[in-house]
Amino acid sequence: MFRLRNSSQCKSLERTSTVSRSKEPRALSYTWLFLALFASVTPAWAGGVTFTDSFSPPSALWSNSSGNWTATSGDYFAQVPNNNPGADTLLPFDLTSYTLTTTVNGLGDGGIVVRVNGTQSITLVLGGLGYGQGVRNGTAGTAIYWGDNSNSLQNEVTGVFTPGNTYTITVTAVGDTFSAYINGSSTPVTTLTDSIAGSDGTVGLYDDQPNTITGSGFGTPTTFSNFSLQGTTVSSVPEPCSLALLATSLFGLLGFARRK
């Protein structure tokens, strides 16, 4: 059994106990402060995005930038298809790489906006070549190609589609390189490497069938369904300023603890 020999020993023990108890809340405070700082920096590492839309109804994330987009029975389309300005609807994710898949119904003239960065954009056009404006000869409505906002056509492949039919289109992007696949094929039908819109940006859909604004379009509307997107956002790499903030805060906490 432990016995106190005198009153001074008792007082000394009480002081020691008091100091120990006072350090516990302080250590707990440091822990919570560190966790708060770490939580404030963590979003710099959070870079994955998975998005799906059955368009019943359409997600509120779509921008509906132009064309007055709507959906009927899971089919998403512009009520006012147009190519100038393009009837576009975009998602808010700033992506560096991604895989995007959607079903295109009544394919004639429309596409997938594969990259928008500021004023620069690249679109994968499906069908096209004037089909939306009413052209019905030659290869109109059968092609797949890439177009940018300078109206240049790149890596065109014709005879790919039968206008009015339904196709599943997949686009992959890694930085400024894009590949397009049809109906689950493992071989891309066309690819593009183009730095015009940088290495990251947003994606979306484009509709130009039938276009009665800048042309004399007619026929079955092009619509989209069963949309899915998996990608990496631009914030997936830790930001140097965030790392510096965390390191500085940790050194500060250590110094403060030592002084105490």
GIHUQUI-V656626 format. One record per residue. N is the residue number from 1. RES is the residue in one small letter. NEAR is the number of other ideal C-beta (glycine too) atoms within 10 Angstrom. Layout:
BEGIN
N/RES/NEAR  N/RES/NEAR
END
This chain:
BEGIN
1/m/2  2/f/3  3/r/5  4/l/11  5/r/7  6/n/8  7/s/8  8/s/9  9/q/11  10/c/11  11/k/11  12/s/12  13/l/11  14/e/10  15/r/10  16/t/10  17/s/10  18/t/10  19/v/9  20/s/9  21/r/9  22/s/10  23/k/12  24/e/9  25/p/9  26/r/12  27/a/11  28/l/10  29/s/11  30/y/15  31/t/11  32/w/10  33/l/14  34/f/14  35/l/10  36/a/10  37/l/17  38/f/12  39/a/9  40/s/13  41/v/18  42/t/12  43/p/11  44/a/18  45/w/13  46/a/10  47/g/18  48/g/10  49/v/17  50/t/8  51/f/17  52/t/11  53/d/21  54/s/14  55/f/22  56/s/12  57/p/12  58/p/18  59/s/13  60/a/6  61/l/12  62/w/20  63/s/14  64/n/16  65/s/15  66/s/17  67/g/22  68/n/12  69/w/23  70/t/14  71/a/18  72/t/12  73/s/8  74/g/17  75/d/18  76/y/26  77/f/25  78/a/27  79/q/11  80/v/13  81/p/28  82/n/22  83/n/25  84/n/11  85/p/11  86/g/22  87/a/27  88/d/23  89/t/23  90/l/20  91/l/23  92/p/11  93/f/18  94/d/17  95/l/24  96/t/20  97/s/17  98/y/21  99/t/15  100/l/25  101/t/18  102/t/21  103/t/16  104/v/24  105/n/20  106/g/19  107/l/29  108/g/28  109/d/31  110/g/30  111/g/29  112/i/24  113/v/23  114/v/27  115/r/27  116/v/23  117/n/16  118/g/8  119/t/7  120/q/16  121/s/22  122/i/23  123/t/24  124/l/25  125/v/22  126/l/28  127/g/30  128/g/31  129/l/20  130/g/20  131/y/30  132/g/32  133/q/23  134/g/17  135/v/17  136/r/11  137/n/8  138/g/11  139/t/18  140/a/20  141/g/27  142/t/20  143/a/22  144/i/24  145/y/22  146/w/21  147/g/20  148/d/17  149/n/14  150/s/7  151/n/8  152/s/11  153/l/13  154/q/13  155/n/16  156/e/16  157/v/14  158/t/15  159/g/9  160/v/19  161/f/23  162/t/12  163/p/18  164/g/15  165/n/14  166/t/13  167/y/17  168/t/15  169/i/22  170/t/18  171/v/22  172/t/18  173/a/24  174/v/14  175/g/12  176/d/19  177/t/14  178/f/23  179/s/19  180/a/26  181/y/18  182/i/18  183/n/10  184/g/8  185/s/11  186/s/5  187/t/7  188/p/15  189/v/15  190/t/19  191/t/12  192/l/21  193/t/12  194/d/18  195/s/10  196/i/15  197/a/20  198/g/16  199/s/16  200/d/20  201/g/23  202/t/18  203/v/21  204/g/24  205/l/27  206/y/29  207/d/30  208/d/30  209/q/32  210/p/22  211/n/25  212/t/14  213/i/17  214/t/14  215/g/21  216/s/10  217/g/23  218/f/13  219/g/17  220/t/14  221/p/19  222/t/30  223/t/24  224/f/28  225/s/20  226/n/17  227/f/21  228/s/14  229/l/19  230/q/15  231/g/23  232/t/18  233/t/17  234/v/14  235/s/16  236/s/16  237/v/12  238/p/14  239/e/13  240/p/9  241/c/10  242/s/16  243/l/12  244/a/11  245/l/15  246/l/18  247/a/11  248/t/11  249/s/17  250/l/13  251/f/10  252/g/12  253/l/16  254/l/11  255/g/10  256/f/12  257/a/12  258/r/7  259/r/6  260/k/10
END
